[in-house]
Amino acid sequence: MHSFTEENYIKAIYKLSDGRDGVNTNAIADALDTKAASVTDMLRKLSAKGLVDYVKYKGVSLTEAGERVALSVIRKHRLWEVFLVDKLKFNWDEVHEVAEELEHISSELLTKRLDEFLGHPQFDPHGDPIPSENGELKVKPQKLLAEMEVQDNGIVVGVNDSQPLFLQYLDKMGIFLGAKIKVLDKIPYDSSLEINIENKKNLVVSSEVARNIFLSA
């Protein structure tokens, strides 16, 4: 059993690590909107529990036990997002905060039954992979829209930004998971893109938007 706060720290370290050897305390403090001194105190506690390897001034990384905790929390979060969208008809921009609370329910049986009830989904409503019960992740081959060339096409398989305002913007533009997109032109001045969606409408998206949409590679 781990506390709400401990799980949030572990999940934050997992997401910030992204292949790096160590995550510094300031990055964790920024991600969790807290003070660096509070982060240091928590890292000592997590280190004593064998969940992180922490060396002062050199950063922190998860141990195997810590990584298992992180993947378990992420698994529950993403399964609850699927449930909220598919079964309770939430919009994809409404589910993150609710799932942030539900992810801390500790019952393994509930998580197992939820997974079975949903038909063992592999991806959440934002296209992120759901860890299996054993902590395995199935990653889709994908490429950012910003990296596509003129006449390239693909299917929207995920987003890099799951903030409500961004998702609401995509809804307004008619961009959704599974949408077919073709790049019609790249504007050199500001790297914005003219795209076609579902062979129905053309529109121009900024380079910032294009850096936050993943297409099938």
C-alpha positions in Angstrom: 0.0 0.0 0.0 1.3 3.5 -0.9 -0.2 6.8 -0.1 -1.9 9.1 -2.6 1.0 11.5 -2.6 3.6 8.7 -2.9 1.9 7.3 -6.0 1.7 10.8 -7.5 5.5 11.3 -7.0 6.3 7.8 -8.5 4.1 8.5 -11.5 5.6 11.9 -12.1 9.2 10.4 -11.9 8.2 7.7 -14.4 6.8 10.2 -16.9 9.7 12.7 -16.5 12.4 10.0 -16.8 11.6 9.1 -20.4 14.9 7.2 -20.9 17.0 9.6 -18.8 19.3 8.3 -16.1 18.1 10.7 -13.4 15.3 13.2 -12.9 16.2 16.4 -10.9 14.2 17.6 -8.0 13.3 20.9 -9.6 11.7 19.1 -12.6 9.6 17.0 -10.1 8.7 20.1 -8.1 7.5 21.9 -11.3 5.5 18.9 -12.4 3.7 18.5 -9.0 3.6 22.3 -8.3 5.4 22.0 -5.0 8.6 23.1 -3.4 12.0 21.4 -4.0 12.5 20.9 -0.3 9.2 18.9 -0.1 10.4 16.8 -3.1 13.7 16.0 -1.3 11.8 14.9 1.8 9.6 12.6 -0.2 12.5 11.2 -2.2 14.1 10.2 1.0 11.0 8.3 2.1 10.6 6.6 -1.3 14.3 5.6 -1.2 13.8 4.1 2.3 11.0 2.0 0.9 13.1 0.8 -2.0 11.0 2.6 -4.7 13.6 5.0 -6.0 17.4 5.3 -6.2 18.2 8.8 -5.0 21.6 10.5 -4.9 21.6 14.1 -3.8 22.5 16.5 -6.6 22.5 13.7 -9.2 18.8 13.1 -9.5 16.4 10.2 -8.9 15.3 7.1 -10.9 12.8 4.4 -10.1 13.8 1.0 -8.9 12.1 -2.1 -10.5 9.6 -2.0 -7.6 9.0 1.7 -8.2 8.4 1.2 -11.9 5.8 -1.5 -11.1 4.0 0.9 -8.9 4.1 3.6 -11.6 2.8 1.3 -14.3 0.0 0.0 -12.0 -1.2 3.6 -11.3 -1.0 4.5 -15.0 -2.9 1.3 -15.9 -5.7 2.2 -13.5 -5.8 5.8 -14.7 -6.2 4.9 -18.4 -8.7 2.1 -17.8 -10.9 4.5 -15.9 -10.6 7.0 -18.7 -11.8 4.3 -21.1 -14.7 3.5 -18.8 -15.7 7.2 -18.4 -15.7 7.8 -22.2 -17.1 4.5 -23.4 -19.6 3.7 -20.7 -20.5 7.1 -19.0 -20.2 9.1 -22.2 -17.8 11.7 -20.9 -15.9 13.7 -23.6 -12.2 13.0 -23.9 -11.4 16.5 -22.5 -13.4 15.8 -19.3 -11.9 12.5 -18.0 -8.3 13.3 -16.8 -9.1 14.9 -13.5 -11.7 12.3 -12.6 -9.3 9.5 -13.5 -6.6 11.2 -11.3 -8.8 10.4 -8.3 -9.9 6.9 -9.4 -6.3 5.8 -10.1 -5.6 5.6 -6.4 -8.2 2.9 -5.6 -6.0 0.0 -4.4 -8.2 -3.0 -5.2 -6.5 -5.2 -7.7 -9.7 -7.2 -8.1 -11.6 -4.1 -9.1 -8.9 -3.2 -11.7 -9.0 -6.8 -13.1 -12.8 -6.8 -13.3 -12.8 -3.3 -14.9 -10.3 -4.5 -17.5 -12.5 -7.5 -18.3 -15.6 -5.4 -18.4 -14.1 -3.1 -20.9 -12.8 -6.0 -23.1 -9.1 -5.5 -22.3 -8.6 -2.2 -24.1 -5.0 -1.5 -25.2 -5.2 2.3 -25.6 -7.0 5.1 -23.7 -9.2 7.8 -25.2 -6.1 9.9 -26.0 -4.3 7.1 -27.7 -1.9 6.3 -24.9 -1.1 2.6 -24.3 -2.6 0.9 -21.3 -0.1 -1.2 -19.4 -1.1 -4.9 -19.2 -1.5 -6.6 -15.8 2.2 -7.6 -16.1 3.3 -4.0 -16.9 3.8 -4.5 -20.6 3.0 -1.6 -23.0 2.0 -2.0 -26.6 3.3 1.0 -28.5 1.8 2.0 -31.9 4.3 3.1 -34.6 3.6 6.8 -34.8 4.9 10.1 -36.1 4.1 13.7 -35.2 1.9 15.5 -37.8 4.7 18.2 -37.7 7.2 15.6 -39.1 5.0 14.6 -42.1 5.8 15.8 -45.6 3.4 17.2 -48.2 1.2 14.4 -49.6 1.9 12.2 -46.6 -1.2 10.8 -44.9 -2.0 8.9 -41.7 -4.6 8.2 -39.1 -4.7 10.1 -35.8 -3.6 7.6 -33.1 -2.9 9.9 -30.2 -2.2 13.3 -28.8 0.9 14.7 -27.0 -1.2 17.2 -25.1 -4.3 16.0 -23.2 -5.2 19.4 -21.6 -8.9 20.1 -22.0 -8.4 23.3 -24.0 -6.4 21.5 -26.6 -8.8 18.6 -26.9 -11.7 21.0 -27.1 -9.9 22.8 -30.0 -9.4 19.5 -31.8 -13.1 18.7 -31.4 -13.9 22.1 -32.9 -11.6 21.4 -35.8 -13.1 18.0 -36.4 -9.9 16.1 -35.5 -10.4 12.9 -33.5 -8.8 9.5 -32.8 -9.1 7.5 -36.0 -9.5 10.6 -38.3 -7.7 10.3 -41.6 -5.4 13.3 -42.3 -3.5 14.2 -45.4 -0.8 17.0 -45.5 -1.6 19.3 -48.4 1.0 22.0 -47.9 3.7 23.2 -45.4 4.0 27.0 -45.0 7.7 28.0 -44.7 6.9 31.3 -42.9 5.6 29.7 -39.7 5.8 26.0 -40.3 2.0 25.7 -40.2 0.3 23.0 -42.2 -2.6 22.9 -44.5 -4.3 19.5 -44.0 -7.3 17.6 -45.3 -9.5 15.7 -42.8 -11.5 12.6 -43.7 -11.5 13.7 -47.4 -14.1 16.3 -46.4 -12.5 19.6 -45.4 -9.3 21.5 -45.5 -7.9 23.6 -42.7 -4.7 25.2 -41.6 -3.2 24.2 -38.2 -0.3 25.9 -36.4 3.1 24.2 -35.9 2.3 24.0 -32.2 -0.8 22.0 -32.9 1.0 19.8 -35.4 3.6 19.0 -32.7 0.9 17.6 -30.5 -0.9 15.2 -32.9 0.4 11.7 -33.5 -0.4 9.9 -36.8 0.1 6.3 -37.7 3.6 6.0 -39.1 
